[in-house]
Amino acid sequence: RRERAAAAADEEFSTEFLSAARAVFNMIDVDESGDLEKQEILTAVKSNQKVIKFLVNCGNQNLQYLLVPSRLESALAVLDTDRDGHIDATEWEEAIETALSNKLAARAAKRELQAKAATKEIEEFTAEFRSAAKKCFELIDKDGGGTLSKDEIVRAVAEEPQVISFLKTCGDENLSFLLHPPRLQKALEILDTDKSGEVDVDEWETAINRGLAKRLDQLAVERERRNRAAEKADAEFSS
């Protein structure tokens, strides 16, 4: 599914990029001759902010060098493949295809880095969450019996800051309800699946796993929001 989404995003990106490139060609070609003369390029790269913004972000070094006076002549020589003294539509499109290929490669590399970062984030968060959950259980289990009685829970949610902090953000509704006296008894009944009157390690872990799954979903949503924002910034060619 992730691969299909990436392919669809790249297809949309490519369409928008090529459209922006055609628009920039037309902006530079003020005499509408279908060719870009050196003077037209010089004028555009000095005064047309949309042209400048596109070239800065286009992904083709020779197109970017059109913005650098000391490199402009050498860039024109490379772009003008038939050596007729100007850049025609075919030469422009060839340069743009190179630019697009570079941009797509950069997007793929960025996605790979994001995937690795996401894996690391998930692993680190999971380890920290489980460690905090274990510590929370131990803080509640004052007698070290391996189960949590109602009295132990009531005392802990009133006196233990670490317990209170963890339960507030643990992601499991019934664990969070242990902090609310009117809901505590009902929450205990749900958590105590074997009806022993206490919450044992396995029952605690079941609730913790539910909470962890919810927290990881929340992290994924936030991560996707950040990635979309980055992709939107990358797609702003000449707006």
VENPE-V520149 format. One record per residue. RES is the residue in three letters. OMEGA is omega as a letter, one per 20 degrees, with the letter a starting at -180 (999 if undefined). Layout:
res:omega
RES:OMEGA
RES:OMEGA
//
This chain:
res:omega
ARG:r
ARG:a
GLU:r
ARG:r
ALA:r
ALA:r
ALA:r
ALA:r
ALA:r
ASP:r
GLU:r
GLU:r
PHE:a
SER:r
THR:a
GLU:a
PHE:a
LEU:r
SER:r
ALA:a
ALA:r
ARG:r
ALA:r
VAL:r
PHE:a
ASN:r
MET:a
ILE:a
ASP:a
VAL:r
ASP:r
GLU:r
SER:a
GLY:r
ASP:r
LEU:r
GLU:a
LYS:a
GLN:r
GLU:r
ILE:r
LEU:a
THR:a
ALA:a
VAL:r
LYS:a
SER:a
ASN:a
GLN:r
LYS:r
VAL:a
ILE:a
LYS:r
PHE:a
LEU:r
VAL:a
ASN:a
CYS:r
GLY:r
ASN:a
GLN:a
ASN:r
LEU:r
GLN:a
TYR:r
LEU:r
LEU:a
VAL:a
PRO:a
SER:a
ARG:a
LEU:a
GLU:a
SER:r
ALA:r
LEU:r
ALA:r
VAL:a
LEU:a
ASP:a
THR:r
ASP:r
ARG:r
ASP:r
GLY:r
HIS:a
ILE:r
ASP:a
ALA:a
THR:r
GLU:r
TRP:a
GLU:r
GLU:r
ALA:r
ILE:r
GLU:r
THR:r
ALA:a
LEU:r
SER:r
ASN:a
LYS:r
LEU:r
ALA:r
ALA:r
ARG:r
ALA:r
ALA:r
LYS:r
ARG:r
GLU:r
LEU:r
GLN:r
ALA:r
LYS:r
ALA:r
ALA:r
THR:r
LYS:r
GLU:a
ILE:a
GLU:a
GLU:r
PHE:a
THR:a
ALA:r
GLU:a
PHE:a
ARG:r
SER:r
ALA:r
ALA:r
LYS:r
LYS:r
CYS:r
PHE:a
GLU:r
LEU:r
ILE:a
ASP:a
LYS:a
ASP:r
GLY:a
GLY:r
GLY:r
THR:a
LEU:r
SER:r
LYS:a
ASP:r
GLU:a
ILE:a
VAL:a
ARG:a
ALA:a
VAL:r
ALA:a
GLU:a
GLU:a
PRO:a
GLN:r
VAL:a
ILE:a
SER:a
PHE:a
LEU:r
LYS:a
THR:a
CYS:r
GLY:r
ASP:a
GLU:a
ASN:r
LEU:r
SER:a
PHE:r
LEU:r
LEU:a
HIS:a
PRO:a
PRO:a
ARG:a
LEU:a
GLN:r
LYS:r
ALA:r
LEU:a
GLU:r
ILE:a
LEU:a
ASP:a
THR:r
ASP:r
LYS:r
SER:a
GLY:r
GLU:r
VAL:a
ASP:a
VAL:a
ASP:r
GLU:r
TRP:a
GLU:r
THR:r
ALA:r
ILE:r
ASN:r
ARG:r
GLY:a
LEU:r
ALA:r
LYS:a
ARG:r
LEU:r
ASP:r
GLN:r
LEU:a
ALA:r
VAL:r
GLU:r
ARG:r
GLU:r
ARG:r
ARG:a
ASN:r
ARG:r
ALA:r
ALA:r
GLU:r
LYS:r
ALA:a
ASP:a
ALA:a
GLU:a
PHE:a
SER:a
SER:999
//
